[in-house]
Amino acid sequence: MINFNKFFKLFNILSVVLIICSILLLIFKGLNFGIDFKGGTLIELRTNDDKINISSLRDTLNSMNLGDINVKKFGNESDFLIKIENTNKDTINLFKENLTELSGSSFNFRRIENVGPKVSTELLRSGIIAIGLSLAAMLFYIWIRFEWQFSIGAVTALIHDVMITMGIFSFLQIEFNLSIIAALLTIIGYSMNDTVVVYDRIRENLRKYKQMNIFDLINQSLNETMSRTLLTSVTTLLALFSLYFLGGEVLKGFTLAMIIGVFIGTYSSVFIASQIILY
């Protein structure tokens, strides 16, 4: 049997440090908001010219004076994803006309998406509201199903998971878009599912072993649910790693957020949610 109790203090300190670092990163470095949230134009290009690479394409685009530009590979070697802050239709038309002339190569414009600043602000607000409402709903659900002490532990663990995941995205400056909001909401559901399983076993053991010390009871409950927790996490991670490496560029941000969330959610169910019950 693993003695989880002796690790509680160490991991609680680690969690506090990670949350403080995440808050500082979000305040001073911020998130790398995608076009969904800050507005702009997303252009997907394909070329058959082997001479075209990211460096040469970026130099060509910079000569057009289009403002802030981001260029990266997208799937195949011949595919590029370009992000431009400018959403003016005339500018985009000029971009399409001048790109072939300046680069000396032909391009296939596979996708052009425009998001205005008003729409992006509304999307950001809606995303924040969605996360807040989901946390509130989870708080109410646990409160009704268990007791208020359990609901505090569950929601604390959820906030812990979301904050650290966002902190990692801020540190790595990975693009934060609507798919990441979807991933965060999925992480909340996954983490809550893990926590409820642990809480169910704690509640069962509280009724079964009324004279047992609370430290030993929670430790026993965690050991009894550990095999289920690990099997669920490992099978989920197998699917997520397959999506990350084989699913293409579009799914990478979403799957990376999910992978981080599964690790942190499993950890918080054992070392955060259970520890709150002890307090």
C-alpha positions in Angstrom: 0.0 0.0 0.0 1.3 3.4 -1.0 1.4 6.0 1.9 0.1 9.1 0.1 -0.2 11.0 3.4 3.6 11.6 3.6 3.6 13.2 0.2 0.7 15.6 0.8 2.8 18.5 2.2 5.5 18.3 -0.5 3.0 18.3 -3.3 0.8 21.0 -1.7 3.9 23.3 -1.6 4.6 22.4 -5.3 1.1 23.2 -6.3 1.1 26.6 -4.5 4.4 27.4 -6.3 3.0 26.4 -9.7 -0.2 28.4 -9.2 1.8 31.5 -8.1 4.1 31.1 -11.1 1.0 30.7 -13.4 -0.6 33.8 -12.1 2.6 35.8 -12.5 3.0 34.5 -16.1 -0.6 35.4 -17.0 -0.2 38.9 -15.5 3.2 39.8 -16.9 3.6 37.6 -20.0 0.0 36.9 -20.9 -1.5 34.4 -23.3 -0.7 34.2 -27.0 -4.2 34.8 -28.1 -5.1 33.5 -31.6 -7.1 35.2 -34.2 -10.3 33.9 -32.5 -9.7 36.3 -29.6 -7.7 39.2 -31.0 -9.0 39.5 -34.5 -7.1 39.2 -37.8 -6.8 37.1 -40.9 -5.8 33.5 -41.2 -4.6 32.3 -44.6 -3.7 28.7 -45.5 -1.4 28.4 -48.5 -0.1 25.5 -50.6 2.8 25.7 -53.1 4.5 23.2 -55.4 7.8 25.1 -55.4 10.4 23.4 -53.3 12.4 26.6 -53.1 9.7 28.2 -50.9 10.4 27.9 -47.2 9.3 29.7 -44.0 12.2 32.1 -44.1 11.8 33.2 -47.8 8.0 33.4 -47.4 8.3 35.6 -44.3 10.8 37.9 -46.1 8.3 38.3 -48.9 5.4 39.1 -46.6 7.5 41.6 -44.6 8.2 43.5 -47.8 4.4 44.1 -48.1 4.2 46.1 -44.9 1.2 44.2 -43.6 2.0 44.7 -39.9 2.4 41.8 -37.5 2.8 38.5 -39.4 3.1 34.9 -38.2 4.2 32.1 -40.6 4.5 28.4 -39.8 4.4 25.0 -41.4 1.0 23.5 -41.5 0.9 19.7 -42.1 2.8 19.0 -45.3 6.1 20.6 -46.3 4.3 22.6 -49.0 1.6 23.9 -46.7 1.9 27.2 -44.7 -0.3 28.9 -42.2 -0.1 32.7 -42.2 -1.7 35.0 -39.6 -2.0 38.7 -40.3 -3.5 41.2 -37.8 -4.9 43.3 -40.6 -8.5 42.4 -41.5 -9.1 44.9 -44.3 -10.4 43.2 -47.4 -8.5 45.5 -49.8 -5.3 44.6 -48.0 -6.0 40.9 -48.3 -6.8 41.2 -52.0 -3.5 43.1 -52.5 -1.7 40.4 -50.6 -3.1 37.7 -52.9 -2.2 39.7 -56.0 1.4 40.6 -54.9 2.4 37.3 -53.3 2.9 35.4 -56.5 4.6 38.4 -58.2 7.1 39.0 -55.3 7.9 35.4 -54.6 8.0 34.2 -58.2 6.0 31.1 -57.3 2.3 30.1 -57.6 0.2 29.5 -54.5 -3.1 27.8 -53.9 -5.1 29.7 -51.3 -6.9 26.9 -49.5 -8.5 28.9 -46.7 -9.0 32.6 -45.7 -10.7 33.4 -42.4 -11.4 36.9 -41.0 -12.3 37.7 -37.4 -13.1 41.3 -36.5 -12.1 42.8 -33.1 -15.7 43.0 -32.0 -16.4 39.3 -32.7 -13.1 38.3 -31.0 -13.9 40.3 -27.8 -17.3 38.6 -27.7 -15.7 35.2 -28.2 -13.2 35.8 -25.4 -16.0 36.9 -23.0 -18.1 33.9 -23.9 -15.1 31.6 -23.3 -14.5 33.1 -19.8 -18.2 32.8 -19.0 -18.3 29.2 -20.1 -15.4 28.2 -17.9 -16.9 30.2 -14.9 -20.4 28.6 -15.3 -18.9 25.1 -15.6 -17.0 25.6 -12.3 -20.2 26.9 -10.6 -22.2 23.9 -11.9 -19.6 21.5 -10.7 -19.6 23.2 -7.2 -23.4 22.8 -7.1 -23.3 19.2 -8.2 -20.8 18.1 -5.6 -22.6 20.1 -2.9 -25.8 18.2 -3.7 -24.2 14.8 -4.1 -21.9 14.9 -1.2 -21.4 17.7 1.4 -20.2 21.3 1.2 -16.7 20.3 2.3 -16.4 17.9 -0.7 -17.6 20.6 -3.1 -14.8 23.0 -1.8 -12.2 20.4 -2.4 -13.5 19.5 -5.9 -13.7 23.1 -7.1 -10.3 24.0 -5.6 -8.8 21.1 -7.6 -10.6 22.3 -10.8 -9.3 25.8 -10.4 -5.8 24.4 -9.7 -6.0 22.4 -12.9 -7.2 25.3 -15.1 -4.7 27.8 -13.7 -1.7 25.6 -14.1 -2.7 24.6 -17.6 -3.1 28.2 -18.6 0.2 29.1 -16.9 2.0 26.4 -19.1 0.4 27.9 -22.2 1.5 31.3 -21.2 5.1 30.1 -20.5 5.3 28.2 -23.8 3.4 30.9 -25.7 1.3 28.3 -27.5 -1.6 29.9 -29.4 -4.7 30.2 -27.2 -7.9 29.9 -29.2 -11.4 28.5 -29.1 -10.2 24.9 -29.3 -8.2 25.5 -26.1 -11.3 26.8 -24.4 -13.0 23.5 -25.4 -10.0 21.6 -24.1 -10.2 23.4 -20.7 -13.9 22.6 -20.4 -13.1 18.9 -21.2 -10.3 19.0 -18.6 -12.8 20.3 -16.0 -15.2 17.4 -16.8 -12.3 14.8 -16.8 -10.8 16.1 -13.5 -14.3 16.2 -11.8 -14.9 12.6 -12.9 -11.6 11.5 -11.3 -12.4 13.4 -8.1 -15.9 12.0 -7.8 -14.6 8.4 -8.0 -12.1 9.2 -5.1 -14.8 11.0 -3.1 -17.3 8.1 -3.5 -14.8 5.7 -2.0 -13.9 8.1 0.8 -17.6 8.5 1.6 -18.2 4.7 1.5 -15.2 4.1 3.8 -16.4 6.8 6.2 -19.6 4.8 6.7 -17.8 1.5 6.8 -14.9 2.3 9.1 -16.3 4.8 11.6 -13.5 4.4 14.1 -10.6 4.7 11.6 -8.3 7.6 11.7 -9.2 10.1 8.9 -5.6 10.1 7.6 -5.6 6.3 7.3 -9.1 6.2 5.8 -8.2 8.7 3.0 -5.0 6.9 2.3 -6.8 3.5 2.0 -9.4 5.1 -0.3 -6.8 6.5 -2.6 -5.1 3.1 -2.8 -8.4 1.4 -3.6 -9.1 3.7 -6.5 -5.6 4.1 -7.8 -5.7 1.2 -10.3 -8.9 2.6 -11.8 -7.4 6.1 -11.9 -4.2 5.0 -13.6 -6.0 2.8 -16.2 -8.3 5.6 -17.2 -5.5 8.1 -17.5 -3.2 5.8 -19.5 -5.9 4.8 -22.0 -6.9 8.5 -22.4 -3.3 9.5 -22.9 -2.8 6.8 -25.6 -5.6 8.3 -27.6 -4.3 11.9 -27.0 -0.7 11.2 -28.0 -1.9 9.5 -31.2 -3.9 12.7 -32.0 -1.0 14.9 -31.1 1.5 13.2 -33.4 -0.8 12.0 -36.2 -3.8 14.4 -36.0 -2.1 17.4 -37.8 -1.4 21.0 -36.9 -5.0 21.9 -36.3 -5.4 19.5 -33.4 -2.0 20.0 -31.7 -3.1 22.8 -29.4 -6.2 21.1 -28.3 -4.5 17.7 -27.7 -1.6 19.3 -25.9 -4.0 21.1 -23.5 -5.8 17.8 -22.9 -2.5 15.9 -22.3 -1.4 18.5 -19.7 -4.9 18.5 -18.2 -5.0 14.7 -17.8 -1.6 14.7 -16.0 -2.6 17.6 -13.7 -6.2 16.4 -13.2 -5.0 12.9 -12.1 -2.5 14.5 -9.8 -5.0 17.0 -8.3 -7.6 14.3 -7.6 -5.1 12.5 -5.4 -3.1 15.2 -3.8 -5.3 18.3 -3.8 -9.0 17.3 -3.6 -8.3 14.6 -0.9 -6.1 17.0 1.1 -8.9 19.6 1.3 -11.1 17.0 3.0 -8.4 16.5 5.6 -8.3 20.3 6.3 
